[in-house]
Amino acid sequence: MADKEFLLENLAGMLKSKRYKHSIRCADCAVKLARLYGADPEKAWIAGLTHDISRGQERDLIKEWAILDKGCLSDYEEQHFDVLHSYASAWHLKSNLGIRDEEILNAVRFHTCGSPDMDILAKVVFAADYLEPGRGHLSWKDREQLMTLSVDQLILTILDATEHFLTKNGITLSPDSRELYEVLTKR
């Protein structure tokens, strides 16, 4: 596993204070969710901590790293730049920080839109990014209530809330999110 101090130093050098604090809270939330849902807490901490690591980079570099990680971008990804940091972060972890664990890399890749290929670790990080206590859209009571759901019900609830928010802002839910929703509702 990666050295925690090394990751914290690298993260601090790449992110502004607000995003750094969000990443710390997300890592802590991911550990809590990992213990609740049966994922590896150490991997959850690493993925939760580093999920946004590329977020402070220049747009061109984020796009370049995303293409290096993914190969090519979908039409949705080309039109919605904000989703590219997930792939860019995974590429940075693998290529620049030496993290080779595919569970961790996929959890980082899928934290923004989800994927029908998500394992339990990826679901935990996806949920932690939404639930971390610095996010203002949930009360403590709502947050605690959501954590009583099964992990798949939690993901479906987050996808519903995300679609509502995006639709209100004239944005469509990503094809990956829709496919994940369909897979989870068929279980």
N, C-alpha and C positions, 0 to 999 in steps of 0.2 A: 504494500500500500504506500501511497505517497506520504511524504513527511508533512505533517500539519503546519508547522511553522513556515516551511517553504511555500506552501499553498497560500497561507495568510499573507505573507510578504508579497508574493506575486500578485495576489488579488488587490492588495492595498496600492500597489504600484500601477494598476490598470484601471481602477474605478474611482469615481468621486465618492466622497464620504457617505452620501445618502444611499447610493447603490451598494456600497460596501456593507453598510449596516443592514440593508435588506438581505444581502447574501448571508450574513451571519445569522440573522433571524430565520431565514429559510433553511439553513443547515440544521439549526436547533429543532425547528419544526419537523424537518425530514427525519431526524433521529427519533423523535416522539412517534411519528407515524410509522416508521420502520418497526419499532417495537410493538406497536399496536397491530400492524398488519402482517408481520412476519418477514420483513426484508432485512438485509444486513445493515445494522446501524452505522457501521464505519463507512460503508460505501454510500449510504444515504447522506452522511455528513459531507463527504467529499463532493458528491454530485450536487447537493443542495448549496454548498458553499460556492461552487464554481459555475453554476448554471448560467450566470450572466457575465462571466469574466471578460467576454469580448465587447460588452455593451458600450464601453467608453472609447472604443476605437473609431477611427474615421470611417465614414460610410463605404468608401471604395474598398478599404481593407476588410471590413466585415463581409462585404459581398464576395471579395476574392477568397477569403477563408471559407465561406459557406460553400462556394463552388468547389473548392479543393476537397472539402469534406463530402459533399453530396454528389459531385459529378456535374449535374446540371440542375437548374432551378425550374420548378413548375411555373405555369402562367400565374397562379395565385401568389407564389413566392416572389416573382418578378414585380408584381403589382403591390405587394404588401411588405415593404422593406423590414418592418419591425419584427417579422418572424425569422429573419435570417440569422440573428445573433445566436440562436440555439445551435445551428450547424457550425457557425464560426467558433463558438466556444468549444464545441466538441473537437474541432480541428486543432485549436490552440492547445487544448489539454493533451491531445495525442502527439502532436508534432513538436511542441515547444516545452511541454512539461513532463513528457514521458509517461503519461497515464495511458495504459493499453487495455485496461479492463473494459470489455465491450458493454457490460451492464451499466457501468458508470457513464460511458460515452453515450449510450443510447438514452439513458435517463436525462442527460443534458440535451441531447438532440431533440427529444420529444417533449420537453417541458413547456413549450409554447403552444403548439397545436395538438399535441397528442399524436398517437399512431395506433392503428389496429394491432401492431406488433409489440405494444408495451408489455413489459413484464411487471412484476410487483414493485421493483425498485423504481422504474420509470413512473408508475402510477403514484408512488409515494412522493416523488420529487415534483411531479405535476401538481399534486394536491397541496404540497407544502408551499409552493410558490403562490398559490391562491389564498391559503389559510394563514400564512405567517402573520403574527400579531401586529406588525407595523402597517399592514394594509387597512385602510379606513372603511372599507365597504362592509365589514362584518363586526358585530358586537361580540364580546367574549362569550355570551350565552349562545349566539348563533354558531360561533366557531366550535364550541364544545358539543353542541347538538349535532353538527355535521360529522364530528369524529365518532359518533355512535353508529353511523351507517357502515355498511360493508364497503370495502374499497371501491368496488365497481359502482355501487349506488352513489358514493361520494363523487366519483369521476363524472357520472351522468349528471348529477346536480350541478357540478362546476361547469360542465359543457352547456347546460340549459342557461345558467346565469351568464356565461360568456356570450352565448348567442343573443340573449336579450340585450346585453350591453352593446354588442357590435351592431345589431340591427338598429338600435336607437341612434347610433352614430353613422348609419348608412354604409356599414361594412358587412360583408357576408362571412359566415363561418367558413373556415378553411375546409377543403375536401378531406384532409387527414382527420380533422375533428369530426366531420360528418361520418366518415367511415368508422372511426372509433365508436361513435355513438351507436351506429347500427350494429356493430359487433357486440357491444355490451348489452343492448336491448334484446338481442336474440339468445342470450345466455339464460 
